[in-house]
Amino acid sequence: MMTHGEVQRLDPALRRLIGVVLLGGIMGILDGSMIAVAADRLAHDFGTSLATVSWVSASYLLALTVTIPVTAWAVDRVGGRRLWLGGLAVFLIGSILCGLAWNVESLNAFRVLQGIGAGLVDSLMLTLLARAAGASRVGRVMGLMGVVGSSGPVLGPIVGGIILDSLSWRWMFLVNVPIGLLALALSLRIVPRDADNTAPVGRLDVIGIALLGPGVAAGVLALSQVAERGTFTSTWALAPLAAAFLLLGGYAWHALRPRRAAPLIDLRLFTRPSFAASVLVGGLVGLVTFASIFALPLYQQLVRGHDTFEAALLLAPLGIGSAISMPLTGRRSDRVGARLLALGGAILAGLSALVFTQIGPQTSQVWVTAASFTIGFGLGAVGAPTISSLYRTLPAELVPQGSSVLYMLNQLGASIGIAAVAVVMLTAGDGNPLSGFHAAFWTVAVALAVLILASNLLPGRLAPQEPREQPPAGSDTALAGAEEPA
């Protein structure tokens, strides 16, 4: 991990900014996964079904996903600081209301509000830190941020289990209140004020929002329905999937046709090889990470007989491995580029996935823990260099758009990973949990083979470049932007 001395070598202002941004961001990251262990409790307390309770997670995820593309435009219109403070406030209000919810319908509505706040905060974490760090330090800062991001999906169920063991489910939301108030107070003092922007900001692409946000949300909803129902042929999955294709296809036509106003996300970004490779790898990392997080607790519960809280604790080595790896490789990528580090991490994760295809009910827990640690370490070695390469090779004015695309594809990858593993474990196991688990990790291994190939497309060592003035946002020159590394 980043040592104390290495943190101290960062500018004091940057160190403080990193701290307050990570404090604000950890709430949304934990809240997205913490609720997973509360489904039974919520169904019992509200007297409803698990299918209805599943919308407590789905409504949050859908609201978060829809908010992401709007952030790229709003950060220039409103300013990063104002938007960050607004996102924290919305998330805090949503958390309070969730803790006071009187039925499952009101909880779902308040989770939408909470998800909007999380969408703003999560997207701005990347943008604020990348802009403050600069190209020469973006790797180490993104690696440090990755500690929080990679630990959240693992720590969330553990924290949720601790709360549910002795307190009401309401405290899963109310615990955000002191953290949110502290983050708001520190942000008012530490997050730098937005510079006066004399450049004109284009009008909001309302048509783009109407197509892109719901299109991505429909895709996520379709995948969550596949995971819940165990089949792709259910009307509940096919209807939103068809809507996603129509809406996203409509957005592609809208964004690429000649027009005066800039689209919400300029698809010409994908003509930059380094950007296209980075977001592809980012999506695959999300897929493999959440597929593993979904499958490993089921092995511990269904094959080894552990309870929910024990299974959550035994998932911790994956998060620890990633938390150790991301700062190390992120910092290293500032000097050697992303390609070799990501390739090595993908190979290590692939070998770990193959180990999981061979374990059984009597396999020593030491080997299972070791494989969990190494798959997390390998994925961390892919994630941090990939994120830093995206920010290092994009012009500064395109960072918000790049952040939105990366985060959306990572979320989609996570949804695909969960859905794929759920379907495979249900259909390939024939009622045998161990066979289903093996089939799930063969699926993960195939995805990691694709990830190994995609890692070769990432930028290598960066040639030193003199600082130069960035071209105006949205121009063709801006899209050409920084030079492509070797």
C-alpha positions in Angstrom: 0.0 0.0 0.0 1.0 3.6 -0.2 3.4 4.2 2.7 3.1 7.1 5.1 6.2 8.7 3.6 4.7 8.5 0.1 1.5 10.1 1.2 3.5 12.8 2.9 5.3 13.6 -0.4 2.0 14.6 -1.9 1.1 18.3 -1.6 -0.6 19.0 1.8 -3.7 20.5 0.0 -3.9 17.3 -2.2 -3.6 15.1 0.9 -6.5 16.9 2.6 -8.6 16.7 -0.6 -8.0 13.0 -1.0 -9.1 12.4 2.6 -12.3 14.4 2.4 -13.2 13.0 -1.0 -12.7 9.4 0.1 -14.7 10.1 3.3 -17.6 11.4 1.3 -17.4 8.6 -1.3 -17.2 5.7 1.1 -20.8 6.2 2.1 -22.3 5.4 -1.3 -19.8 2.6 -1.9 -20.8 0.8 1.3 -24.5 1.6 1.0 -24.7 -0.1 -2.4 -23.6 -3.5 -1.0 -24.6 -3.2 2.7 -28.3 -3.7 2.0 -27.6 -7.1 0.4 -27.6 -8.8 3.8 -30.8 -7.2 5.0 -33.2 -8.7 2.4 -34.7 -11.3 4.8 -35.1 -8.7 7.6 -36.8 -6.2 5.4 -39.2 -8.7 4.0 -40.1 -9.9 7.5 -40.5 -6.4 9.0 -42.5 -5.0 6.1 -44.5 -8.2 5.6 -43.7 -8.5 1.9 -41.9 -10.7 -0.6 -38.2 -10.9 -1.4 -39.0 -9.9 -5.0 -40.5 -6.7 -3.7 -37.6 -6.1 -1.4 -35.1 -6.6 -4.3 -36.3 -3.2 -5.6 -34.6 -1.6 -2.5 -31.3 -2.4 -4.2 -32.5 -2.1 -7.8 -34.0 1.4 -7.4 -30.8 2.7 -5.8 -28.7 1.2 -8.6 -31.0 2.5 -11.4 -31.0 6.1 -10.0 -27.3 6.1 -9.6 -26.8 4.9 -13.2 -29.1 7.5 -14.7 -27.4 10.3 -12.8 -23.9 9.5 -14.0 -24.0 10.9 -17.6 -25.7 14.2 -16.4 -22.7 14.8 -14.0 -20.3 15.2 -17.0 -22.3 18.2 -18.2 -23.2 19.6 -14.8 -19.6 19.7 -13.5 -18.8 22.4 -16.0 -22.1 24.2 -15.7 -22.4 24.2 -11.9 -18.8 23.6 -10.9 -17.2 20.6 -9.2 -17.3 22.0 -5.7 -20.9 23.0 -5.8 -22.0 19.7 -7.4 -20.0 17.7 -4.8 -21.6 19.6 -1.9 -25.0 19.1 -3.5 -24.4 15.4 -4.0 -23.4 14.9 -0.4 -26.5 16.9 0.8 -28.9 14.8 -1.4 -27.3 11.6 -0.3 -27.5 12.6 3.4 -31.2 13.6 3.1 -32.0 10.4 1.3 -30.2 8.4 4.0 -32.2 10.1 6.8 -35.5 9.5 4.9 -34.6 5.8 4.3 -34.0 5.4 8.0 -37.5 6.9 8.7 -39.3 4.9 6.0 -42.7 3.5 7.1 -43.3 0.9 4.3 -41.4 -0.7 1.5 -42.8 1.7 -1.1 -41.5 4.7 0.8 -38.1 3.0 1.3 -37.9 2.4 -2.5 -38.7 6.1 -3.2 -36.2 7.4 -0.7 -33.5 5.0 -2.1 -34.0 6.7 -5.5 -33.1 10.0 -3.9 -30.1 8.4 -2.2 -29.0 6.9 -5.5 -29.1 10.3 -7.2 -26.8 11.6 -4.5 -24.5 8.6 -4.8 -24.3 9.0 -8.6 -23.1 12.6 -8.3 -20.6 11.8 -5.5 -19.2 8.6 -7.1 -18.6 10.3 -10.5 -17.1 13.4 -8.9 -14.6 11.4 -6.8 -12.8 10.4 -10.0 -13.0 13.8 -11.6 -12.0 15.9 -8.6 -9.0 13.8 -7.7 -7.8 13.4 -11.3 -7.9 17.2 -11.9 -6.1 17.9 -8.6 -3.4 15.3 -9.0 -2.3 16.1 -12.5 -0.9 13.6 -15.0 2.3 12.9 -13.2 0.6 11.8 -10.0 -2.7 10.5 -11.2 -1.7 6.8 -10.8 -0.8 6.9 -7.1 -3.9 9.0 -6.3 -6.2 6.6 -8.3 -4.6 3.7 -6.6 -5.3 5.1 -3.2 -8.9 5.8 -4.2 -9.1 2.2 -5.4 -8.6 1.0 -1.8 -11.9 2.5 -0.9 -13.6 1.4 -4.1 -12.4 -2.2 -3.9 -13.1 -2.6 -0.2 -16.6 -1.3 -0.3 -18.3 -4.4 -1.9 -16.6 -6.6 0.7 -16.9 -4.4 3.8 -20.5 -3.5 3.0 -22.0 -6.9 3.9 -19.7 -7.2 6.9 -20.8 -3.8 8.3 -24.4 -4.6 7.5 -24.1 -7.9 9.3 -22.7 -6.2 12.4 -25.5 -3.6 12.4 -28.3 -6.2 11.9 -26.8 -8.4 14.6 -27.7 -5.9 17.4 -29.6 -2.9 15.9 -32.6 -2.2 13.6 -32.1 -2.2 9.9 -32.8 1.6 10.0 -29.3 2.1 11.3 -27.9 0.8 8.0 -29.0 4.2 6.6 -28.8 6.4 9.7 -25.1 5.5 10.2 -24.5 7.8 7.2 -25.7 10.8 9.1 -22.6 11.6 11.2 -20.3 10.6 8.4 -22.2 12.8 5.9 -22.3 15.8 8.2 -18.5 15.5 8.8 -17.9 15.1 5.1 -20.0 18.2 4.3 -18.2 20.3 7.0 -14.8 19.3 5.8 -15.7 19.7 2.2 -16.8 23.3 2.8 -13.3 24.0 4.1 -11.1 21.8 2.0 -12.5 21.3 -1.5 -11.2 24.2 -3.6 -13.5 26.7 -5.0 -14.3 26.5 -8.7 -12.3 28.7 -10.9 -14.2 31.3 -12.9 -15.1 29.7 -16.2 -15.3 32.2 -18.9 -15.7 29.6 -21.6 -19.3 29.1 -22.7 -21.0 25.9 -21.5 -23.3 24.3 -24.0 -26.9 23.7 -23.4 -27.9 20.4 -21.6 -28.5 17.7 -24.2 -32.0 16.9 -23.1 -32.6 14.4 -25.9 -29.4 12.7 -24.9 -30.5 12.4 -21.3 -33.9 11.1 -22.4 -32.2 8.3 -24.4 -28.9 7.5 -22.6 -29.9 7.5 -19.0 -33.0 5.4 -19.3 -31.2 3.2 -21.9 -28.4 2.3 -19.5 -30.9 1.9 -16.6 -33.0 -0.4 -18.7 -29.9 -2.5 -19.4 -29.1 -2.7 -15.7 -32.7 -3.6 -14.9 -32.8 -6.4 -17.5 -29.6 -7.9 -16.1 -30.8 -7.7 -12.5 -34.0 -9.5 -13.6 -32.0 -12.2 -15.3 -30.1 -12.6 -12.0 -33.3 -12.7 -10.0 -35.3 -15.1 -12.2 -32.4 -17.2 -13.5 -33.4 -16.9 -17.2 -32.9 -14.6 -20.2 -36.3 -15.6 -21.7 -38.5 -14.0 -19.0 -40.7 -11.1 -20.1 -39.4 -9.2 -17.1 -35.9 -9.4 -18.6 -36.6 -9.3 -22.3 -38.8 -6.1 -22.2 -36.2 -3.9 -20.5 -33.5 -5.5 -22.7 -35.4 -4.5 -25.9 -35.9 -1.0 -24.5 -32.2 -0.7 -23.8 -31.3 -1.6 -27.4 -33.8 0.8 -28.8 -32.8 3.7 -26.5 -29.1 3.2 -26.7 -29.3 2.8 -30.5 -31.3 6.0 -30.7 -28.7 7.8 -28.6 -25.9 6.6 -30.9 -27.8 8.0 -33.9 -28.5 11.2 -32.0 -24.9 11.7 -30.9 -23.2 11.0 -34.2 -25.4 13.0 -36.5 -24.3 16.5 -37.5 -25.5 19.0 -34.9 -24.7 22.3 -33.4 -24.8 21.4 -29.6 -22.4 18.9 -28.1 -23.9 15.6 -27.1 -24.0 14.5 -23.5 -21.3 11.8 -24.2 -19.3 12.3 -27.4 -19.0 8.9 -29.0 -15.9 10.1 -30.9 -14.0 9.5 -27.7 -14.0 5.8 -28.7 -11.9 6.6 -31.7 -9.0 7.1 -29.3 -7.4 3.7 -28.9 -6.2 4.3 -25.3 -9.6 5.4 -24.1 -11.5 2.6 -25.8 -9.1 0.0 -24.3 -9.3 1.6 -20.8 -13.1 1.5 -20.7 -13.2 -2.0 -22.1 -10.8 -3.2 -19.4 -12.7 -1.3 -16.8 -16.0 -3.0 -17.7 -14.4 -6.4 -17.6 -12.8 -5.7 -14.2 -16.3 -4.8 -12.9 -17.7 -8.0 -14.4 -15.1 -10.3 -12.9 -15.0 -8.5 -9.5 -18.7 -8.7 -8.9 -19.1 -12.2 -10.3 -16.5 -13.3 -7.8 -18.1 -11.4 -4.9 -21.4 -13.0 -5.8 -20.1 -16.6 -6.2 -17.6 -16.9 -3.3 -20.1 -16.3 -0.4 -22.5 -18.9 -2.0 -19.7 -21.5 -2.0 -19.0 -20.7 1.7 -22.7 -21.0 2.6 -24.0 -23.8 0.3 -20.9 -26.0 0.1 -19.1 -25.2 3.4 -22.1 -24.6 5.6 -21.1 -21.1 6.9 -23.7 -18.5 7.9 -24.2 -15.2 6.1 -21.9 -13.2 8.4 -19.1 -15.8 8.3 -19.3 -15.9 4.5 -19.0 -12.2 4.4 -15.9 -12.3 6.6 -14.4 -15.0 4.4 -14.8 -12.7 1.4 -12.5 -10.1 3.0 -9.2 -11.5 1.6 -10.4 -10.6 -1.9 -10.9 -6.9 -0.8 -7.7 -6.9 1.1 -5.7 -8.2 -1.9 -7.2 -5.5 -4.1 -6.6 -2.8 -1.4 -3.0 -3.7 -1.2 -2.5 -4.0 -4.9 -4.1 -0.8 -6.2 -1.9 1.7 -4.5 1.2 -0.2 -5.4 0.4 -0.6 -9.1 -1.3 2.8 -9.4 1.9 4.5 -8.2 4.1 2.3 -10.4 1.9 3.1 -13.5 3.0 6.7 -13.2 6.4 5.5 -14.4 5.9 2.4 -16.5 2.4 2.9 -17.9 -0.5 0.5 -17.6 0.0 -2.3 -20.1 2.5 -4.6 -18.3 1.0 -4.1 -14.9 -2.6 -4.8 -16.1 -1.4 -7.8 -18.1 0.4 -9.3 -15.1 -2.6 -8.7 -12.8 -5.0 -10.3 -15.3 -2.8 -13.4 -15.6 -2.6 -13.8 -11.8 -6.4 -13.4 -11.5 -6.9 -15.9 -14.3 -4.8 -18.5 -12.5 -6.7 -17.9 -9.3 -10.0 -18.4 -11.1 -8.7 -21.8 -12.3 -7.9 -22.7 -8.7 -11.6 -22.1 -7.8 -12.7 -24.5 -10.6 -10.9 -27.3 -8.7 -11.8 -26.8 -5.0 -14.3 -28.9 -3.1 -16.0 -29.1 0.2 -13.0 -30.5 2.0 -10.4 -28.2 0.4 -8.3 -26.4 3.1 -9.7 -23.0 3.9 -6.1 -21.8 3.6 -6.1 -22.5 -0.1 -9.5 -20.9 -0.6 -8.4 -17.8 1.3 -5.1 -17.6 -0.7 -6.9 -17.9 -4.0 -9.4 -15.2 -2.9 -6.5 -12.9 -1.9 -4.6 -13.4 -5.2 -7.7 -12.9 -7.4 -8.3 -9.6 -5.6 -4.6 -8.6 -5.9 -4.6 -9.4 -9.6 -7.8 -7.4 -10.2 -6.4 -4.5 -8.3 -3.3 -4.6 -10.4 -5.5 -4.2 -13.5 -7.9 -1.6 -12.1 -5.7 1.2 -10.8 -3.3 1.4 -13.8 -6.3 1.3 -16.2 -8.1 4.2 -14.4 -4.9 6.3 -14.3 -4.2 5.6 -18.0 -7.6 7.0 -19.0 -7.0 10.2 -17.1 -3.4 10.6 -18.2 -4.2 10.3 -21.9 -7.4 12.5 -22.1 -7.3 16.2 -22.3 -8.5 17.8 -19.0 -11.8 19.1 -20.4 -12.8 15.6 -21.5 -12.1 14.0 -18.1 -15.7 14.4 -16.9 -17.0 12.6 -20.0 -14.4 9.9 -19.7 -15.2 9.4 -16.0 -18.9 9.0 -16.8 -18.3 6.4 -19.5 -15.8 4.4 -17.4 -18.1 4.4 -14.4 -21.2 3.4 -16.5 -19.4 0.5 -18.1 -18.0 -0.6 -14.8 -21.5 -0.7 -13.4 -22.8 -2.5 -16.4 -19.9 -5.0 -16.2 -20.8 -5.6 -12.5 -24.5 -6.2 -13.4 -23.5 -8.6 -16.2 -21.1 -10.5 -13.9 -23.8 -11.0 -11.3 -26.4 -12.0 -13.8 -24.1 -14.4 -15.7 -22.9 -16.2 -12.5 -26.5 -16.4 -11.2 -27.7 -18.0 -14.4 -24.8 -20.4 -14.7 -25.0 -21.6 -11.1 -28.8 -22.2 -11.5 -28.6 -24.0 -14.8 -25.2 -25.7 -14.9 -25.2 -27.2 -11.4 -28.3 -29.4 -11.8 -29.1 -28.8 -8.1 -25.4 -29.4 -7.1 -24.1 -26.2 -5.6 -20.4 -27.2 -6.1 -20.9 -28.0 -9.8 -22.7 -24.7 -10.2 -19.8 -22.9 -8.4 -17.2 -24.6 -10.7 -19.2 -23.6 -13.7 -19.4 -20.0 -12.5 -15.6 -19.8 -12.2 -15.0 -21.3 -15.6 -17.2 -18.4 -16.8 -15.0 -16.0 -14.8 -11.9 -17.6 -16.3 -13.2 -17.1 -19.8 -13.9 -13.4 -19.0 -10.3 -13.1 -17.6 -8.9 -14.6 -20.8 -10.6 -11.8 -22.7 -9.3 -9.3 -20.1 -5.7 -10.6 -20.7 -6.1 -9.9 -24.5 -7.7 -6.5 -23.8 -4.8 -5.5 -21.4 -2.4 -5.7 -24.4 -4.3 -2.7 -25.9 -3.6 -0.4 -22.9 -0.9 2.3 -23.2 2.6 1.4 -22.3 5.4 3.6 -20.9 4.5 7.3 -21.4 7.1 9.6 -23.1 7.8 12.8 -21.1 5.9 15.7 -22.5 6.1 19.4 -22.0 3.1 21.0 -20.5 0.9 22.6 -23.1 -2.2 24.5 -23.3 -5.3 22.4 -23.7 -7.6 23.2 -26.6 -11.2 24.3 -26.1 -13.6 21.7 -24.8 -15.6 19.9 -27.5 -13.4 20.8 -30.4 -11.9 18.3 -32.8 -8.5 19.2 -31.6 -9.6 18.4 -28.0 -10.7 15.0 -29.1 -7.3 14.4 -30.6 -6.0 15.7 -27.3 -3.0 14.3 -25.6 -0.6 12.2 -27.6 -1.2 8.5 -27.6 1.5 6.7 -25.7 3.4 3.8 -27.2 
